[in-house]
C-alpha cells in the first residue's frame, strides 16, 4: 500500500469479492455483489472529502453540524462495466454529477479506442471519481483520465474492483497525481491482457454476454 495505491482489505469487501470470482456465480448474483461492494469501496474513496459546518436546529437545540463542502462531486463511468460500480456509489451519493467515457480495447493491440465521451460541467471545481471494475493494462484507464483532465478536472481519484501490477505501474507513470483505490492487487496479466486470477470479463459477467 502506498500514497498512489490503496487496497481496501475490509473483510466484507474481500468476502464479496471471493464470491464474485467464482466461475459459477450467476449474472444476477454478480451484479448484486458488485453493487454491494461498490458501496463499501465508496466509503474509502470519499474518505478525505472537504468538510465544513452548517447551522441547523435539532429537536432539542441549534448546533453547528458537519456537512460536505464545495460542489457536488462527479462520477465518471468507463463504459460499459464501470456502470456497475457507479450505480452502487450513486445510491450513497445520489446528488453526484455523472459522466461517461466509452472505450473499448482492441484485442490485437490492447490499445483503447474511444467511441463516446460526455462529462459534467465544472470539473475543475469538483472531486472527480473515475470508476471501472478492472485496471488491467491501464491503457483505457489512462486514456479516460486524459479526457477528464482535458475537461479541467484536477482533483481525481480512480476506483476499481481489481488491479494488475502492470496497470498500477502504467497509471503511476501516466497519472501519478491520481490515487488508485481497489479491492485487490492481483498477480499479473495473461497473454491476452486479462487479470489473473481475476474474475473474467466484468462486463460480460454483469450483463450476461459471456
C-alpha positions as CSV (number, residue, x, y, z in Angstrom):
1,X,0.0,0.0,0.0
2,X,1.3,3.5,-0.9
3,X,0.1,7.0,-1.4
4,X,-0.7,6.1,-5.0
5,X,-2.4,2.8,-4.3
6,X,-4.9,1.9,-1.6
7,X,-6.1,-1.7,-1.2
8,X,-9.4,-2.0,0.7
9,X,-8.9,-5.1,2.8
10,X,-12.1,-4.9,4.8
11,X,-13.5,-8.4,5.5
12,X,-16.8,-7.7,3.8
13,X,-15.1,-6.4,0.7
14,X,-12.8,-9.4,0.5
15,X,-15.7,-11.9,1.2
16,X,-17.9,-10.5,-1.5
17,X,-15.0,-10.3,-4.0
18,X,-14.3,-14.0,-3.5
19,X,-17.9,-14.8,-4.4
20,X,-17.6,-12.6,-7.5
21,X,-14.5,-14.5,-8.6
22,X,-16.3,-17.9,-8.6
23,X,-16.9,-19.1,-12.2
24,X,-20.4,-20.4,-11.2
25,X,-21.7,-17.2,-9.7
26,X,-24.8,-16.2,-11.7
27,X,-25.2,-12.9,-13.6
28,X,-27.8,-11.7,-11.1
29,X,-25.6,-12.5,-8.1
30,X,-22.6,-10.9,-9.8
31,X,-24.5,-7.7,-10.3
32,X,-25.8,-7.7,-6.8
33,X,-22.4,-8.3,-5.3
34,X,-20.8,-5.6,-7.4
35,X,-23.4,-3.1,-6.2
36,X,-22.9,-4.1,-2.6
37,X,-19.1,-4.0,-2.9
38,X,-19.2,-0.6,-4.6
39,X,-21.0,0.9,-1.6
40,X,-18.2,-0.3,0.7
41,X,-15.4,0.9,-1.7
42,X,-17.2,4.3,-1.9
43,X,-16.5,4.8,1.8
44,X,-12.8,4.6,1.2
45,X,-12.6,6.7,-2.0
46,X,-14.6,9.5,-0.4
47,X,-12.8,9.4,3.0
48,X,-11.0,12.7,2.7
49,X,-13.8,14.9,1.3
50,X,-13.5,18.5,2.5
51,X,-15.9,19.3,5.3
52,X,-17.4,22.5,6.8
53,X,-20.2,23.2,9.3
54,X,-23.8,24.4,8.8
55,X,-26.1,25.8,11.5
56,X,-29.1,23.6,12.0
57,X,-31.8,23.0,14.5
58,X,-32.2,19.6,16.1
59,X,-35.4,18.8,18.0
60,X,-33.5,19.9,21.2
61,X,-31.3,22.8,20.2
62,X,-29.3,24.6,17.5
63,X,-25.9,23.2,16.6
64,X,-23.0,23.6,14.0
65,X,-23.3,20.3,12.1
66,X,-20.6,18.9,9.8
67,X,-21.5,18.8,6.1
68,X,-19.6,18.2,2.9
69,X,-18.1,21.4,1.5
70,X,-18.0,22.5,-2.1
71,X,-19.7,21.5,-5.3
72,X,-21.3,18.1,-5.8
73,X,-18.7,15.5,-6.8
74,X,-18.6,14.0,-10.2
75,X,-18.7,10.3,-11.0
76,X,-17.3,9.2,-14.4
77,X,-18.0,5.7,-15.6
78,X,-15.8,4.0,-18.1
79,X,-18.4,2.1,-20.2
80,X,-19.7,-0.4,-20.0
81,X,-18.6,-2.2,-16.9
82,X,-18.0,1.0,-15.0
83,X,-21.8,1.4,-14.7
84,X,-21.9,-1.5,-12.2
85,X,-19.6,0.4,-9.7
86,X,-21.3,3.7,-10.5
87,X,-24.8,2.5,-9.7
88,X,-23.8,1.5,-6.2
89,X,-22.0,4.7,-5.5
90,X,-25.0,6.7,-6.7
91,X,-27.1,5.0,-4.0
92,X,-24.7,6.5,-1.5
93,X,-24.2,9.9,-3.2
94,X,-27.4,10.5,-5.3
95,X,-26.6,14.1,-5.9
96,X,-23.3,13.4,-7.7
97,X,-23.0,14.6,-11.3
98,X,-22.5,11.8,-13.8
99,X,-20.4,11.4,-16.9
100,X,-19.4,8.6,-19.3
101,X,-16.4,7.7,-21.3
102,X,-16.8,5.0,-23.9
103,X,-13.6,3.0,-24.6
104,X,-13.1,-0.5,-25.9
105,X,-9.9,-2.4,-26.1
106,X,-8.5,-3.5,-29.4
107,X,-7.9,-7.2,-28.8
108,X,-4.8,-7.3,-31.0
109,X,-3.0,-4.1,-29.9
110,X,-4.6,-3.9,-26.4
111,X,-4.9,-0.2,-27.1
112,X,-8.0,1.8,-26.2
113,X,-10.4,3.1,-28.9
114,X,-12.7,5.9,-27.9
115,X,-16.3,5.9,-29.1
116,X,-18.1,8.2,-26.6
117,X,-17.4,11.0,-24.1
118,X,-20.0,13.1,-22.2
119,X,-18.7,14.7,-19.0
120,X,-20.3,17.1,-16.4
121,X,-19.6,20.8,-16.4
122,X,-17.3,22.4,-13.8
123,X,-15.0,19.5,-13.2
124,X,-12.2,21.9,-12.2
125,X,-14.2,22.6,-9.0
126,X,-15.4,19.1,-8.3
127,X,-13.8,15.9,-6.8
128,X,-14.0,13.6,-9.8
129,X,-14.1,9.8,-9.2
130,X,-13.5,7.7,-12.3
131,X,-14.7,4.1,-12.0
132,X,-14.0,0.9,-13.9
133,X,-14.0,-2.6,-12.3
134,X,-10.8,-3.8,-13.9
135,X,-7.4,-2.0,-14.0
136,X,-5.6,-4.4,-16.4
137,X,-3.1,-2.9,-18.8
138,X,-4.0,0.6,-17.6
139,X,-4.2,1.8,-21.2
140,X,-8.0,2.5,-21.2
141,X,-7.9,4.0,-17.7
142,X,-5.0,6.3,-18.6
143,X,-6.9,7.4,-21.7
144,X,-10.0,8.1,-19.8
145,X,-8.1,10.2,-17.3
146,X,-6.5,12.1,-20.2
147,X,-10.1,13.1,-21.3
148,X,-11.2,14.0,-17.8
149,X,-8.2,16.2,-17.3
150,X,-8.7,17.9,-20.7
151,X,-12.1,18.9,-19.4
152,X,-10.5,20.7,-16.4
153,X,-10.6,18.1,-13.6
154,X,-7.8,18.5,-11.1
155,X,-8.8,16.5,-8.0
156,X,-9.3,13.0,-9.4
157,X,-9.5,9.5,-7.9
158,X,-9.7,6.2,-9.7
159,X,-11.8,3.4,-8.2
160,X,-11.6,-0.2,-9.4
161,X,-12.5,-3.7,-8.1
162,X,-9.3,-5.5,-9.3
163,X,-5.9,-4.2,-10.4
164,X,-2.9,-5.9,-12.0
165,X,0.6,-4.7,-11.2
166,X,1.1,-3.7,-14.8
167,X,-2.0,-1.4,-14.7
168,X,-1.0,0.2,-11.4
169,X,2.5,0.9,-12.9
170,X,1.0,2.4,-16.0
171,X,-1.3,4.7,-14.0
172,X,1.6,5.8,-11.8
173,X,3.7,6.6,-14.9
174,X,1.0,8.5,-16.7
175,X,-1.1,10.0,-13.9
176,X,1.0,10.0,-10.7
177,X,-1.3,12.6,-9.2
178,X,-4.4,10.3,-9.3
179,X,-4.8,7.9,-6.3
180,X,-6.0,4.4,-7.1
181,X,-8.4,2.6,-4.8
182,X,-9.0,-1.1,-5.3
183,X,-10.2,-4.2,-3.5
184,X,-7.3,-6.4,-4.7
185,X,-4.0,-6.2,-6.4
186,X,-3.9,-9.5,-8.3
187,X,-0.8,-11.4,-9.6
188,X,-0.4,-10.5,-13.2
189,X,-1.8,-10.2,-16.7
190,X,-2.0,-13.2,-19.0
191,X,-1.0,-13.1,-22.7
192,X,-4.4,-11.7,-23.7
193,X,-4.2,-8.9,-21.2
194,X,-6.7,-10.4,-18.6
195,X,-6.1,-10.1,-14.9
196,X,-5.0,-13.4,-13.2
197,X,-6.5,-14.9,-11.1
198,X,-9.1,-12.2,-11.8
199,X,-12.8,-12.9,-12.4
200,X,-13.1,-12.9,-16.1
201,X,-14.6,-10.1,-18.2
202,X,-16.6,-7.9,-15.7
203,X,-18.8,-6.5,-18.4
204,X,-19.7,-9.9,-19.8
205,X,-20.4,-11.3,-16.3
206,X,-22.5,-8.2,-15.4
207,X,-24.7,-8.3,-18.5
208,X,-24.8,-12.0,-19.3
209,X,-23.0,-11.7,-22.6
210,X,-20.2,-14.2,-21.7
